[in-house]
């Protein structure tokens, strides 16, 4: 009997092994020496591990289907391998070679999990590190270091992204792939996403309507959450940041763990900042802001697929720097009491992938609820609205090979805006917005050098609103009912001349429907009276992009140019009319427009001194209306240089670095009719950091000084120019990060 059991076990062992669906192998350097501590991660399965002391690794319990695996080790080239599992196992042995230049990585915002070089649309990837990145109270300042990306700001607490001259309604912000809704139509409203727990930011510059719909006509910014802990580990970190300029403090704590099949974690954070000091040292009254955040996630990874659940909560209180506020705020402080806005945002999302043999089905859904409250005097609420949004999508990935992929998808959105508690001002009426889309995408590689990608999409949107008040009432809103439908599409190619040099070309036709604010606004919004236009028609954009990328062991070089024709471009502009209370009336208008320009970047490690990094970027955009006037909120040309020295070890210090940054903004001499010319400026920043081991506990420290010379300046996109306040002055920062973990 015992012999029979042994025979049965041996006979069934191959099936048990194959059923594990695993990838294993060994990581070595170019001399053949093992590389312990190499990170291995599979985005499709949301699962990763690190190699052991002998360089070996095993990842089991994986999904069926085509998977891309990324192997990463600091100071070495990233290696990306594709495997196809079908109740099977694969052995992948990898040899990494040292390189001071960061090589391509896997990105997910382009519709597929693919390497950056495979995408016909260039996707910039900004890796976040609270120690080595530039530290500032304004998260958008860091993102705007990417060429072609800028920000509209109203002090450190309020900022909005700008991509190639387009902003607000024309830019789609994603939180881990889920569209983020927080009344983004206004330049007075914040980004709304907390940087802690975000590992990477992926940016598409140019129309991305094919994948993400109408609101991505100008580009996409996707905030990618941190990876789960390696299998069999619980890890975490505590972060402390101190800022002299705002007397600010940021605290954040996160813990995450992963077993063979389950993963989860949470993160909690707090920010508190007083009124900032402008260049020269004077206080900007009521620019204070405070924030609380909580994030949690959990999920399961198995042979059949991955199942992930996320919850994000954010509570922001943001002071408003307005003439009315300046009369009431007499001293510097950090508590929000008068003339401030509060955003409370809840976002719960479910992201699931089912692997069905050689095909894959992706099913995602989310519910988001944002409450916007505008406070005037103490206890006096002017505006209070609630925006509830349900998003859902299904994407089917047809059976594919290493050289081709096909996607068919459906997306839907149901959104409801509600005025609550009968407040004094009704800026937007109660309304419903429903959107339904169908799209297809095909990608094919020819001769391993030419990759072609094309797709087509159809969107149908319905916007209906209720009548509010009487015709003679200041808050009167007439009911509207509008429906829009249109096709969008794109086609492009990437060609690798040789291993180190590639060329991209892409053409996209995209459109955006007017939103609720543009159609129905009627009321005082902070210092101005905003008036919608129910006769607006959809925008149509036709953009051509051409870019090239070169990389070697010691240098990378990128240059890109674009030409974007937008018919019926929608924007808000001041008029010569005023209300009875003396508030200037701003109306939404339309005009044919043209935006064109480009970006360039270079990253050099001089061969004899590879510990030295020299980076430079340049960006330019021109925005014109058909009548000859220029478009609003178009940034000035900018040059950005960074000199960074870093070593693996220096005496008892681990990973020490020194960073020097220089930003040069040129004169913006092409303002819109309602704007003024803005002079150029130059800013200098410096930073140092290192890791230190104390009693077996690793500590990471960072110190920096921003705007070293306390320069007084206006940025062209700052809305505080309206009240004659400069941008933030000199700022000393201190960073402490305490990582910890157990097996």
C-alpha positions in Angstrom: 0.0 0.0 0.0 2.8 2.4 0.9 4.5 1.7 -2.4 1.3 2.5 -4.3 1.0 5.8 -2.5 4.6 6.7 -3.4 4.0 5.7 -7.0 0.9 7.9 -7.2 2.7 10.8 -5.7 5.5 10.5 -8.1 3.1 10.1 -11.0 1.1 13.2 -10.0 4.1 15.4 -9.2 4.5 16.8 -12.7 0.9 17.9 -12.7 1.2 19.5 -9.3 4.3 21.4 -10.5 2.7 22.5 -13.7 -0.4 23.6 -11.8 1.7 26.0 -9.8 2.2 28.2 -12.8 5.6 29.5 -11.7 8.6 31.4 -12.9 12.0 30.7 -11.5 15.7 31.3 -12.3 18.9 32.9 -11.2 20.1 36.5 -11.5 23.8 37.1 -12.1 26.0 40.0 -13.2 28.1 40.0 -16.3 30.9 38.1 -14.5 28.5 35.3 -13.5 28.5 36.3 -9.8 25.0 36.0 -8.1 23.0 39.2 -7.5 21.1 38.9 -4.2 18.4 41.5 -3.6 17.3 41.9 -7.3 13.7 42.9 -7.5 11.5 40.7 -9.8 8.0 42.1 -10.4 5.1 41.0 -12.7 2.6 43.9 -13.1 -0.1 41.6 -14.7 -0.2 39.4 -11.5 0.6 42.3 -9.2 3.2 40.1 -7.6 6.9 40.3 -6.9 9.9 38.9 -5.0 13.6 39.5 -4.5 16.4 37.1 -5.3 18.1 35.2 -2.4 21.8 35.3 -1.3 22.7 33.0 -4.2 20.7 35.0 -6.8 17.9 32.5 -7.1 14.2 33.4 -7.2 10.8 31.7 -7.5 7.4 33.2 -8.2 4.6 30.7 -8.0 0.8 30.8 -8.0 0.9 32.9 -11.2 -1.9 33.5 -13.7 -2.2 31.8 -17.0 -1.5 33.9 -20.1 1.2 36.2 -21.4 3.1 37.9 -18.6 5.9 40.6 -18.7 8.5 40.3 -16.0 10.8 43.2 -15.0 14.1 42.6 -13.2 15.6 45.6 -11.5 18.7 46.4 -9.4 20.0 49.9 -8.7 22.9 50.8 -10.9 22.1 48.0 -13.4 20.1 47.8 -16.6 16.4 46.8 -16.2 15.7 43.6 -18.0 12.2 42.8 -19.3 11.2 39.3 -20.4 7.9 38.0 -21.7 6.7 34.5 -20.8 3.5 32.6 -21.7 2.1 30.3 -19.0 -0.7 27.8 -19.4 -0.6 25.5 -16.3 3.2 25.4 -16.8 6.4 26.7 -15.4 9.2 28.7 -17.0 12.9 29.1 -16.1 14.3 32.6 -16.8 17.9 33.1 -16.0 18.9 36.8 -16.3 22.3 38.5 -16.6 22.3 42.1 -15.6 25.0 44.5 -16.7 25.9 47.7 -14.8 24.8 51.0 -16.3 24.6 54.5 -14.8 21.7 55.4 -17.0 18.2 54.2 -16.0 16.9 52.0 -18.8 13.3 51.4 -20.0 10.6 50.1 -17.6 7.2 48.5 -17.9 4.3 51.0 -18.2 0.6 50.3 -17.9 -1.1 53.6 -19.0 -0.9 52.9 -22.7 -3.5 50.1 -22.6 -1.1 47.2 -22.3 1.6 46.2 -19.8 4.5 47.0 -22.1 8.0 48.5 -22.1 8.4 52.2 -22.7 10.1 51.6 -26.1 7.2 49.4 -27.3 4.6 52.2 -27.1 3.9 54.3 -30.2 2.9 57.1 -27.8 5.7 58.1 -25.6 4.9 57.6 -21.9 7.1 59.5 -19.4 7.6 57.7 -16.1 8.5 59.7 -13.0 9.7 57.6 -10.2 8.9 59.0 -6.7 11.3 58.8 -3.9 10.7 61.0 -0.8 14.4 61.4 -0.2 16.1 61.8 -3.6 13.2 63.8 -5.3 12.9 67.5 -5.0 10.9 68.2 -1.8 8.2 70.9 -1.8 4.8 71.5 -0.1 3.3 71.4 -3.6 3.3 67.9 -5.2 2.6 69.3 -8.7 6.0 71.1 -8.6 7.7 67.7 -8.8 5.6 66.5 -11.7 6.2 69.7 -13.6 9.9 68.8 -13.8 8.8 66.5 -16.7 9.3 68.6 -20.0 5.9 69.6 -21.5 4.2 69.4 -18.1 3.5 72.5 -16.0 1.0 73.7 -13.4 -1.6 76.4 -12.7 -1.1 77.3 -9.0 -2.9 79.3 -6.4 -0.2 78.9 -3.7 1.4 75.6 -2.5 -1.9 73.9 -1.6 -3.8 74.5 -4.9 -2.4 73.4 -8.3 -3.6 71.9 -11.5 -1.6 70.0 -14.2 -1.0 71.6 -17.7 0.2 69.4 -20.5 1.4 71.1 -23.7 -0.8 74.1 -23.0 -4.0 72.2 -22.2 -5.4 72.0 -18.6 -8.4 71.4 -16.4 -11.2 69.8 -18.4 -8.8 68.7 -21.2 -6.5 66.7 -18.9 -7.6 63.4 -17.4 -6.1 62.5 -13.9 -6.1 58.8 -13.0 -5.6 57.3 -9.6 -4.1 53.9 -10.3 -5.9 53.7 -13.6 -9.3 55.0 -12.2 -10.5 58.5 -13.4 -10.3 60.9 -10.5 -13.3 63.2 -10.1 -13.1 66.2 -7.8 -14.7 69.2 -9.7 -11.6 69.5 -11.8 -13.1 72.2 -14.1 -11.7 75.1 -12.0 -8.2 76.5 -11.7 -9.1 77.2 -8.1 -9.4 73.5 -7.2 -6.6 71.2 -6.1 -5.1 68.2 -7.8 -6.6 66.1 -4.9 -4.1 63.2 -4.8 -1.6 62.6 -2.0 1.9 61.7 -3.1 2.6 59.1 -0.3 1.9 55.5 -1.4 2.5 56.6 -5.0 5.4 54.8 -6.6 5.4 56.1 -10.1 3.7 58.8 -12.2 3.0 57.9 -15.9 2.3 60.8 -18.3 0.9 60.7 -21.8 1.4 64.0 -23.5 -1.2 64.5 -26.2 -4.6 63.0 -27.0 -5.4 59.7 -25.2 -9.2 59.7 -25.9 -8.9 56.3 -27.7 -8.2 54.5 -24.4 -9.7 56.9 -21.8 -12.5 58.8 -23.5 -13.5 62.3 -24.1 -11.8 64.1 -21.2 -8.3 62.8 -22.2 -8.1 65.1 -25.2 -5.0 66.8 -23.9 -3.2 64.0 -22.1 -3.3 61.7 -19.1 -1.5 61.7 -15.7 -1.7 58.3 -14.0 -0.6 58.0 -10.4 0.5 54.4 -9.9 0.3 52.9 -6.4 3.2 51.3 -4.7 3.8 47.6 -5.4 2.8 44.9 -2.9 5.4 43.7 -0.5 7.6 40.8 -1.8 6.0 37.4 -1.2 6.4 36.2 2.4 7.3 39.7 3.8 5.7 42.5 5.7 7.3 45.8 5.1 6.5 49.5 5.9 7.9 52.9 6.3 7.4 56.1 8.3 8.0 59.5 6.6 8.5 62.9 8.2 8.9 66.1 6.2 9.5 69.6 7.7 9.3 72.9 5.7 10.6 76.2 6.8 8.7 78.4 4.4 5.2 77.2 5.4 6.2 76.1 8.9 4.8 72.8 7.5 4.9 69.2 8.6 4.0 66.0 6.8 3.6 62.7 8.5 2.9 59.4 6.8 3.0 55.8 7.8 2.4 52.7 5.6 2.4 49.0 6.1 1.9 46.2 3.5 2.4 42.4 3.4 2.1 39.6 0.9 1.6 35.8 1.3 1.7 33.3 -1.6 -1.7 34.3 -2.8 -3.0 37.3 -0.7 -1.7 40.8 -0.3 -2.8 44.0 1.5 -1.8 47.1 3.3 -2.8 50.5 4.5 -1.3 54.0 4.7 -2.3 57.0 6.8 -1.1 60.6 6.5 -1.4 64.1 7.8 -0.2 67.5 6.4 -0.4 70.9 8.1 1.0 74.1 6.6 0.8 77.8 7.6 0.5 80.8 5.3 3.6 80.7 3.0 6.3 83.4 2.7 6.6 84.9 -0.8 10.0 85.9 -2.2 11.4 88.6 0.0 9.9 87.2 3.2 6.4 88.7 3.4 3.5 86.5 4.4 0.7 85.6 1.9 -2.4 85.7 4.1 -4.8 82.7 4.1 -2.6 80.5 1.9 -2.6 77.8 4.7 -3.8 74.3 4.0 -4.4 71.1 6.0 -4.9 67.5 4.8 -5.8 64.1 6.2 -5.5 60.9 4.1 -6.1 57.2 4.5 -5.5 54.4 2.0 -6.1 50.7 2.2 -5.9 47.8 -0.3 -6.2 44.0 -0.4 -6.2 41.4 -3.1 -5.7 37.8 -4.3 -3.4 36.4 -7.0 -4.0 33.0 -8.4 -3.8 30.8 -11.5 -7.1 32.2 -12.8 -6.3 35.9 -12.3 -5.8 38.8 -10.0 -8.5 40.5 -7.8 -7.7 43.9 -6.2 -9.7 46.2 -4.0 -8.7 49.7 -3.1 -10.1 52.4 -0.8 -8.8 56.0 -0.7 -10.0 58.8 1.5 -8.7 62.4 1.3 -9.8 65.5 3.3 -8.3 68.8 2.2 -8.9 72.3 3.7 -7.4 75.0 1.5 -7.3 78.7 2.2 -8.4 81.1 -0.5 -6.2 84.1 -1.1 -8.8 86.7 -2.1 -9.5 90.3 -1.4 -12.4 89.5 0.9 -10.2 87.1 2.9 -7.4 89.6 3.3 -9.7 91.9 5.2 -10.4 89.2 7.8 -7.1 87.4 8.1 -4.8 89.7 10.1 -2.1 87.3 11.3 -0.2 84.3 10.1 -1.7 80.9 11.0 -2.4 77.4 9.9 -6.0 76.7 11.0 -8.6 77.2 8.3 -11.4 79.5 9.7 -12.6 81.9 7.0 -12.6 81.9 3.2 -11.5 78.3 2.5 -12.6 75.4 0.5 -12.9 71.8 1.7 -12.8 68.7 -0.4 -13.8 65.3 1.1 -13.2 62.5 -1.4 -13.9 58.8 -1.0 -12.8 56.4 -3.8 -13.4 52.7 -3.7 -12.3 50.6 -6.7 -12.2 47.0 -7.8 -9.7 45.9 -10.4 -9.8 42.3 -11.7 -8.2 40.3 -14.4 -9.4 36.8 -15.4 -7.0 34.7 -17.5 -8.9 32.4 -19.9 -6.4 30.3 -21.6 -4.6 32.4 -24.2 -7.1 35.3 -23.7 -7.8 37.7 -20.8 -10.8 39.5 -19.5 -10.4 42.7 -17.4 -13.3 43.8 -15.3 -13.0 47.1 -13.3 -15.5 49.2 -11.4 -15.3 52.2 -9.0 -17.5 54.5 -6.9 -16.3 57.9 -6.0 -18.0 60.6 -3.8 -16.6 64.1 -3.5 -18.1 66.8 -1.3 -17.1 70.4 -2.1 -17.8 73.1 0.5 -16.9 76.8 0.2 -16.7 78.7 3.5 -16.9 82.5 3.7 -17.0 84.0 7.2 -16.8 81.8 10.3 -19.5 79.2 10.1 -20.9 80.7 6.8 -21.1 78.2 3.9 -21.6 79.7 0.4 -21.5 76.6 -1.8 -21.9 72.9 -0.9 -22.1 70.2 -3.6 -21.7 66.5 -3.8 -20.5 64.6 -6.9 -21.1 60.9 -7.0 -19.5 58.9 -9.9 -19.7 55.3 -10.9 -17.2 54.0 -13.5 -17.1 50.5 -15.0 -15.3 48.9 -17.8 -14.7 45.5 -19.5 -11.7 44.8 -21.7 -11.2 41.6 -23.6 -7.7 40.7 -24.7 -7.9 38.3 -27.6 -5.5 35.4 -27.8 -2.2 36.9 -28.8 1.5 36.1 -29.5 4.6 37.9 -28.5 4.3 40.1 -31.6 0.6 41.0 -31.6 -2.2 42.0 -29.2 -5.9 42.8 -29.7 -8.3 44.5 -27.3 -12.0 45.2 -27.4 -13.4 47.3 -24.6 -16.6 48.8 -23.2 -16.6 51.7 -20.6 -19.4 53.4 -18.8 -19.8 56.3 -16.4 -22.8 57.5 -14.4 -22.4 60.8 -12.5 -24.7 62.8 -10.4 -24.1 66.4 -9.1 -26.3 67.4 -6.1 -26.6 70.7 -4.2 -27.0 69.9 -0.5 -28.1 71.8 2.6 -29.8 74.6 0.6 -26.7 76.9 0.5 -26.6 80.6 -0.5 -25.1 80.1 -3.9 -26.1 77.5 -6.5 -23.2 77.5 -9.0 -24.1 74.3 -10.8 -27.6 72.7 -10.9 -28.5 69.2 -9.9 -27.6 67.2 -12.9 -26.8 63.7 -14.3 -24.1 62.8 -16.8 -24.1 59.4 -18.4 -21.4 58.2 -20.8 -21.0 54.9 -22.7 -18.1 53.9 -25.0 -16.9 51.1 -27.2 -13.4 50.8 -28.5 -10.9 48.5 -30.1 -7.1 48.5 -30.2 -4.7 46.5 -32.2 -0.9 46.2 -31.9 1.5 44.3 -34.2 5.3 44.0 -34.4 6.9 43.5 -37.8 10.5 42.2 -38.2 11.1 42.9 -34.4 11.9 46.5 -35.4 8.6 48.1 -36.5 5.6 48.2 -34.1 2.3 49.4 -35.4 -0.6 50.4 -33.2 -4.1 51.6 -34.2 -7.6 51.9 -32.7 -11.1 53.3 -33.0 -13.5 54.5 -30.4 -17.1 55.7 -30.2 -18.5 57.7 -27.2 -22.1 58.6 -26.4 -22.8 61.1 -23.6 -26.0 62.5 -22.2 -26.1 65.5 -19.8 -29.4 66.6 -18.2 -30.0 69.1 -15.4 -32.9 70.3 -13.3 -34.5 73.8 -13.3 -33.7 75.7 -10.2 -35.4 78.8 -8.8 -37.4 81.5 -10.6 -36.4 83.4 -13.7 -35.7 86.6 -11.7 -33.7 84.8 -9.0 -29.9 85.3 -9.0 -29.6 81.5 -8.6 -32.0 80.6 -11.5 -30.9 77.7 -13.6 -32.8 76.6 -16.7 -33.0 72.9 -17.2 -30.9 71.5 -20.1 -30.8 68.2 -21.9 -27.9 67.5 -24.3 -26.5 64.4 -26.0 -23.3 64.0 -27.9 -21.8 61.2 -29.9 -18.5 61.0 -31.8 -15.7 58.8 -33.1 -12.1 59.1 -32.1 -9.1 57.2 -33.1 -5.3 57.1 -33.5 -2.6 55.3 -35.5 1.1 55.2 -34.9 4.3 53.3 -35.2 7.6 52.9 -33.5 10.7 51.9 -35.5 14.0 50.8 -34.0 16.8 51.8 -36.4 19.1 49.7 -34.1 19.1 48.7 -30.5 19.9 52.1 -29.2 17.9 54.4 -31.4 14.1 54.5 -32.1 11.7 56.8 -33.9 8.0 57.3 -33.0 5.2 58.8 -35.1 1.6 59.1 -34.1 -1.6 60.8 -35.4 -4.7 61.1 -33.1 -8.2 62.4 -33.7 -9.9 63.1 -30.4 -12.9 65.0 -29.1 -14.3 66.4 -25.9 -17.9 67.2 -25.0 -18.7 70.3 -23.0 -19.1 69.4 -19.3 -21.7 70.5 -16.7 -19.7 73.5 -15.5 -19.2 74.8 -19.1 -22.9 74.4 -20.0 -24.7 75.5 -16.8 -22.5 77.6 -14.5 -24.4 80.6 -13.1 -23.2 82.0 -9.9 -20.4 83.6 -7.8 -17.3 81.4 -7.6 -14.9 83.0 -5.2 -14.1 86.5 -6.6 -15.9 86.2 -10.0 -19.3 85.4 -11.4 -19.2 82.5 -13.8 -21.6 82.1 -16.6 -22.0 78.9 -18.6 -23.0 78.6 -22.3 -25.6 76.0 -23.1 -24.9 76.4 -26.9 -21.3 75.0 -26.7 -20.4 72.2 -29.1 -17.8 69.5 -28.7 -14.1 70.2 -29.2 -12.3 68.3 -32.0 -8.6 67.8 -31.9 -6.2 66.5 -34.6 -2.6 66.1 -33.3 0.5 64.8 -35.0 3.5 63.8 -32.9 7.0 62.9 -34.0 9.8 62.0 -31.6 13.1 60.1 -31.4 14.9 58.5 -28.5 18.6 57.5 -28.3 20.3 55.7 -25.4 23.7 54.2 -24.7 25.5 53.2 -21.5 26.3 56.8 -20.7 23.8 59.0 -22.5 20.2 59.3 -23.4 18.6 61.9 -25.6 15.0 62.6 -26.5 13.4 65.2 -28.8 9.7 65.5 -29.7 7.6 67.8 -31.7 3.8 68.2 -32.0 1.1 70.1 -33.9 -2.4 70.1 -32.5 -5.4 71.6 -34.3 -8.4 72.1 -32.0 -11.7 73.1 -33.5 -14.3 74.8 -31.1 -11.8 75.0 -28.2 -13.6 75.8 -25.0 -12.2 78.3 -22.4 -13.4 80.7 -19.8 -12.6 84.4 -20.2 -13.5 87.7 -18.4 -16.0 90.1 -20.0 -16.6 93.8 -19.6 -19.8 93.0 -17.7 -20.3 93.1 -13.9 -23.1 92.0 -11.6 -25.0 94.4 -9.3 -22.7 93.4 -6.5 -19.7 94.5 -8.6 -18.4 91.0 -9.4 -16.8 90.7 -12.9 -18.6 88.2 -15.2 -16.6 85.3 -16.7 -18.1 83.4 -19.6 -17.3 80.2 -21.3 -16.4 80.8 -25.0 -15.3 78.8 -28.1 -12.7 79.5 -30.8 -10.7 77.4 -33.2 -7.2 77.0 -31.8 -3.7 75.8 -32.6 -1.1 74.5 -30.2 2.4 73.5 -31.3 5.8 73.1 -29.8 8.1 70.4 -28.5 10.3 69.1 -25.8 13.9 67.9 -25.6 16.0 66.2 -22.9 19.4 64.9 -22.4 20.9 62.8 -19.6 24.7 62.3 -19.4 27.1 60.3 -17.2 30.7 61.4 -18.2 32.5 58.1 -18.9 35.4 58.6 -16.4 33.1 59.9 -13.6 30.0 57.8 -13.8 28.9 58.9 -10.3 28.0 62.3 -11.9 24.6 62.8 -13.5 24.0 65.8 -15.8 20.4 66.3 -17.0 18.8 69.0 -19.1 15.4 69.5 -20.5 13.7 72.2 -22.6 10.0 72.7 -23.4 8.1 75.1 -25.6 4.4 75.5 -26.5 2.6 78.2 -28.4 -1.2 78.5 -28.2 -3.1 80.6 -30.7 -6.8 81.4 -31.3 -8.1 81.6 -34.9 -8.6 85.3 -34.6 -5.0 86.0 -33.8 -5.2 86.2 -30.0 -3.3 83.8 -27.8 -4.8 81.1 -25.6 -4.9 81.5 -21.8 -2.8 79.4 -19.3 -0.1 78.6 -21.8 3.3 78.3 -19.9 6.5 80.1 -20.8 9.4 78.3 -22.4 11.5 76.6 -19.7 14.9 75.1 -19.3 15.7 72.8 -16.5 19.1 71.5 -15.5 20.1 69.1 -12.7 23.6 68.1 -11.6 23.7 65.1 -9.3 26.5 63.2 -7.7 25.8 59.9 -6.0 27.8 56.9 -4.6 26.9 53.5 -3.3 29.0 54.0 -0.2 31.0 56.9 1.3 32.7 56.0 4.5 29.8 55.0 6.9 27.2 56.7 4.7 25.1 54.5 2.4 23.8 55.9 -1.0 24.9 59.5 -0.4 24.0 62.1 -3.0 24.3 65.8 -3.8 21.9 67.6 -6.1 21.9 71.0 -7.7 19.0 72.3 -9.8 18.6 75.3 -12.0 15.3 76.3 -13.6 15.1 79.1 -16.2 11.7 80.4 -17.3 11.8 82.7 -20.3 9.6 85.8 -20.7 6.0 84.9 -21.6 5.3 87.6 -24.2 2.3 86.0 -25.8 -0.5 86.4 -23.2 -4.2 85.9 -23.8 -6.4 89.0 -24.0 -7.3 88.7 -20.3 -3.7 88.0 -19.2 -0.6 90.2 -18.7 2.9 89.6 -20.0 5.1 87.9 -17.4 8.8 88.3 -17.1 11.2 85.4 -16.9 13.0 84.2 -13.8 15.8 81.8 -12.7 15.6 79.6 -9.6 18.4 77.6 -7.9 17.9 74.6 -5.5 20.3 72.3 -3.7 19.9 69.1 -1.9 21.8 66.3 -0.1 20.9 63.0 1.3 22.2 59.6 2.6 21.2 56.4 4.3 22.6 55.6 7.8 22.4 52.4 9.8 21.8 52.9 13.6 21.5 49.8 15.8 20.5 47.7 12.7 17.8 50.2 11.7 18.3 51.9 8.4 17.4 55.6 8.3 17.2 57.8 5.2 17.9 61.5 5.5 17.4 64.3 3.1 18.1 68.1 3.3 17.4 70.7 0.7 17.0 74.4 0.0 14.6 75.6 -2.7 14.8 79.1 -4.2 18.2 79.6 -2.5 18.3 83.4 -3.3 14.8 84.1 -2.1 13.8 85.4 -5.6 10.7 87.5 -6.0 8.9 86.3 -9.2 5.6 85.6 -10.9 5.0 82.4 -12.8 2.8 83.1 -15.8 0.3 80.3 -14.6 0.0 81.6 -11.1 -3.5 82.9 -10.3 -2.1 84.8 -7.3 -0.9 87.5 -9.8 -4.5 88.7 -9.6 -3.9 89.8 -6.0 -0.3 90.8 -6.6 1.4 88.0 -4.6 4.7 86.4 -5.6 5.6 82.7 -5.7 7.1 81.0 -2.5 10.5 82.3 -1.4 13.4 80.4 0.2 12.4 77.1 1.7 14.6 74.7 3.9 13.3 71.1 4.0 14.2 68.1 6.1 13.2 64.5 5.2 13.3 61.4 7.3 12.3 58.0 6.1 12.4 54.9 8.4 11.8 51.7 6.4 11.1 48.5 8.4 10.1 44.9 7.6 9.9 41.3 8.8 9.7 37.9 7.1 
